[in-house]
Amino acid sequence: MATTIGHVDEVTLGGAEVHADTRSFVRKYVFSTDHKIIGIQFLIMSLIFLLLGGVLAMVIRWQLGFPKQPMPLGGVLPETMAPGGVVLPEFYNSLVTMHGTFMVFFAIMPLLVGVFGNYLIPLKIGAPDMAFPRINMASFWIAVPAGFLMLAGFFVEGGHAAAGWTSYAPLSERSDLSGVSMGQILWCISLIVLGLSSILGSFNYITTIINMRAPGMWWFRLPLSIWSLFVTAILVLLAMPILSGAIIMLLFDQTIGTHFFGPAQGGQPLLWQHLFWFFGHPEVYILILPAMGMASDIIANGARKPVFGYTSMVLAILGIGVLGWGVWGHHMFMSGMNPTLGTSFMISTMLIAVPSAIKVFNWLGTMWMGNIRFHVPMLHAIAFVSMFTIGGLSGIFMAATPVDIYIHDTYFIVAHLHYVLFGGSLFAIFAAVTFWYPKMFGRMMSPFWGRVHFFLTFIFYNLVFFPMHNLGLHGHMRRIYDPTQYDFLKPVQPINELISISAFLLFATQLIFATNFIVSWFKGAKAPENPWEDNGLEWTVPSPPPHGNFVSVPHVYRAPYEYSSPFVTEDFLPQNRELPEGVPSAAPHS
Amino acid sequence: MAHAGALHDEDVMLPPPGREPGAGVYNEKLGMWVFLGSEVMFFTALIGTYIILRVAHPTAWKAPGVVLAVPITAINTFLLICSSVTMVKAFASVQDGNLSGLRKWLIATVLIGSTFVGVQVYEYRHLIEKGFVPSEGLYGSTFYTMTGFHGFHVTIGVICLIFVTWRAFQGRYSAKDYRGVEVIGLYWHFVDLVWIILFTIVYLI
């Protein structure tokens, strides 16, 4: 039956297994090949890393708000990091590096791709599991050692990697410049291992979506979450190996003395930047496309209307997936670049704002005149749209080369990237987690505490990141250790203090979410099959779905957004409900 | 595998049954094609780096044949191309239901692939003794990284081929199900193709 590449036994007829699940505990929950368990495993892992990345951010904020003052609880840190609770400059460099690394590679990316790619794809396309369940399992269990390798860097001599999450050479490749050797090597190895995990995951997703769709699930009946995960998987598949190749060369420069990026023997530091951002810019869309897709699903559900402009949404996703490869140079306007080339990157960058803007207007069109249900996922999804729009607009500023020269490497950039990564991706992640939590765990999260968490997060988030625009325009540099040592930054130090205090409150607010998440897992109200009255196939099976997902292969009759259909009494119409003969399967607007 | 009973009537060389039309091929084959797309990008990063560095610093490279021994590597290249031929013969054999032919040609492929890796190890040892090491300028850096990662891919391929051969001896393949042979064949031809490019730009130019 089976071949070297994958197994069909769990794939094709999972339904038969629904009634006789005799797997051992380890097979069921630890080394499970079930995409739902793997998704939940990724969820727990990446939430832990999200928390860790948040803790690092708190230490950064303490140092920026209250430079060189002893940090509360800072005494637990060793002398090499923060003697007497005062953060050392070397440790500060590690903090910003590892905050970025953990958040991008171990929190946001696995949360979007690892968690929801795994959990949603088979359920939403009506498949019993992924095309290659064992490779899927391997993908998770390769990501775990990558996480441990990255954590290990904090405990080695010389401290953790300190060259920024972008690890620009030659700073990153020469320990005599950065003072870090083993930490940087572990950083490299960990990301190579993680890259392998991502590639294994992505070709699995692509194969599954192409070959495993239930009958009637045409390409243009796919939910937008699946479209965006499909394009994201292609970006991961093609971008991660570029990063792996670049990091392998960086690792060789550090360890066996090659000269790829060291200028002394003819290597080229700019080459690292080109390779990194040729990966890095598609990566930016890897971090936002699934968020856009899932927000589309949730907004249609909350607005009780079909998604406005479904086809243009799909084309915008595809457009971003293509244009995303041609904009990497806009990260390098200040690295020394032919101005003509800079102009072409400026134009391509402004072009890619068009599909993003199409999506924003379509979300507004979806909500327009809708009878909106402001459930917790919908609140987060609306926050996603508005915050992502701010982040997108500030992106236009820095896409313009003359403006970028002024704001490059200032807090304006930090504000921009957090508006898309926190305001965009993370709000969408909160929306998605609260939306699919009942399906994952069979219990409802507390809506009251969900609202409290949402409103406090929204307020403190804006208090943290909006003033950073002002700091940046004032010239506050991006990676400085102590702003008070510059006279011109002294007047804006109160803003730094405001940001830091808001950041601590923002962090504390997340503990509400964590508590709600954990308590609801055990004590939450039992979730019905379809608590949000949604049309997706995943809501036609029990919460949580059994191993194998569907008792019989579902048949799909329509697109996923038939809300308020005139043909049924309910205001939703699941994709697999067969209507009596003579009734159209979908309203004419779609 | 007990629950897969109904599958016995299905043709496993076709896409999963009862699904929307997809790529028109079975999952493992589609998966390998997609995975090879990732491999293309990996070697693109290495080869692109090589081209950029070489164009910027042409003097850092010696003329062909001065440091690297072209004849022995040419023979090695020929061997690897031969192994693609034996792979095709193995594939054709199993398609015809000729299982002894399958086993024979798979063993031949494993042996030739191993020989290729062996010659490369010999070449490395020889070069390092001569003082041409990875830290020897851009020439050494790019040479060892590119050929090394290709050799790593060949080694992985040989390991997978040994596994496929073992399964062939267990009688796991037939004219009705030879997915493992076809999928490893795709990978093997890809690795062969990459080598032809590398041989040309690293040794001959």
Chai-1 contact restraints between the chains, C-beta under 6 A:
chainA,res_idxA,chainB,res_idxB,connection_type,confidence,min_distance_angstrom,max_distance_angstrom,comment,restraint_id
A,M1,B,M1,contact,1.0,0.0,6.0,A-B,restraint_1
A,T3,B,E28,contact,1.0,0.0,6.0,A-B,restraint_2
A,T3,B,R179,contact,1.0,0.0,6.0,A-B,restraint_3
A,T3,B,G180,contact,1.0,0.0,6.0,A-B,restraint_4
A,T4,B,C160,contact,1.0,0.0,6.0,A-B,restraint_5
A,T4,B,F163,contact,1.0,0.0,6.0,A-B,restraint_6
A,T4,B,V164,contact,1.0,0.0,6.0,A-B,restraint_7
A,T4,B,G180,contact,1.0,0.0,6.0,A-B,restraint_8
A,I5,B,E28,contact,1.0,0.0,6.0,A-B,restraint_9
A,I5,B,V183,contact,1.0,0.0,6.0,A-B,restraint_10
A,G6,B,E28,contact,1.0,0.0,6.0,A-B,restraint_11
A,D9,B,M1,contact,1.0,0.0,6.0,A-B,restraint_12
A,D9,B,A4,contact,1.0,0.0,6.0,A-B,restraint_13
A,T12,B,P16,contact,1.0,0.0,6.0,A-B,restraint_14
A,A16,B,H3,contact,1.0,0.0,6.0,A-B,restraint_15
A,E17,B,H3,contact,1.0,0.0,6.0,A-B,restraint_16
A,A131,B,N27,contact,1.0,0.0,6.0,A-B,restraint_17
A,I199,B,S38,contact,1.0,0.0,6.0,A-B,restraint_18
A,F203,B,G31,contact,1.0,0.0,6.0,A-B,restraint_19
A,F203,B,V34,contact,1.0,0.0,6.0,A-B,restraint_20
A,F203,B,F35,contact,1.0,0.0,6.0,A-B,restraint_21
A,I206,B,V34,contact,1.0,0.0,6.0,A-B,restraint_22
A,T207,B,N27,contact,1.0,0.0,6.0,A-B,restraint_23
A,T207,B,L30,contact,1.0,0.0,6.0,A-B,restraint_24
A,T207,B,G31,contact,1.0,0.0,6.0,A-B,restraint_25
A,I210,B,G22,contact,1.0,0.0,6.0,A-B,restraint_26
A,I210,B,A23,contact,1.0,0.0,6.0,A-B,restraint_27
A,N211,B,P15,contact,1.0,0.0,6.0,A-B,restraint_28
A,N211,B,G22,contact,1.0,0.0,6.0,A-B,restraint_29
A,N211,B,A23,contact,1.0,0.0,6.0,A-B,restraint_30
A,N211,B,N27,contact,1.0,0.0,6.0,A-B,restraint_31
A,N211,B,L30,contact,1.0,0.0,6.0,A-B,restraint_32
A,M212,B,R19,contact,1.0,0.0,6.0,A-B,restraint_33
A,R213,B,E20,contact,1.0,0.0,6.0,A-B,restraint_34
A,P215,B,E20,contact,1.0,0.0,6.0,A-B,restraint_35
A,M217,B,E20,contact,1.0,0.0,6.0,A-B,restraint_36
A,L237,B,S38,contact,1.0,0.0,6.0,A-B,restraint_37
A,L238,B,M41,contact,1.0,0.0,6.0,A-B,restraint_38
A,P241,B,S38,contact,1.0,0.0,6.0,A-B,restraint_39
A,P241,B,M41,contact,1.0,0.0,6.0,A-B,restraint_40
A,P241,B,F42,contact,1.0,0.0,6.0,A-B,restraint_41
A,I242,B,M41,contact,1.0,0.0,6.0,A-B,restraint_42
A,I242,B,A45,contact,1.0,0.0,6.0,A-B,restraint_43
A,G245,B,F42,contact,1.0,0.0,6.0,A-B,restraint_44
A,G245,B,A45,contact,1.0,0.0,6.0,A-B,restraint_45
A,G245,B,L46,contact,1.0,0.0,6.0,A-B,restraint_46
A,I256,B,P134,contact,1.0,0.0,6.0,A-B,restraint_47
A,G257,B,S135,contact,1.0,0.0,6.0,A-B,restraint_48
A,T258,B,P134,contact,1.0,0.0,6.0,A-B,restraint_49
A,T258,B,S141,contact,1.0,0.0,6.0,A-B,restraint_50
A,H259,B,L138,contact,1.0,0.0,6.0,A-B,restraint_51
A,H259,B,S141,contact,1.0,0.0,6.0,A-B,restraint_52
A,F260,B,S141,contact,1.0,0.0,6.0,A-B,restraint_53
A,Q265,B,G137,contact,1.0,0.0,6.0,A-B,restraint_54
A,G266,B,H57,contact,1.0,0.0,6.0,A-B,restraint_55
A,G266,B,A60,contact,1.0,0.0,6.0,A-B,restraint_56
A,G266,B,L138,contact,1.0,0.0,6.0,A-B,restraint_57
A,L271,B,I52,contact,1.0,0.0,6.0,A-B,restraint_58
A,V553,B,G18,contact,1.0,0.0,6.0,A-B,restraint_59
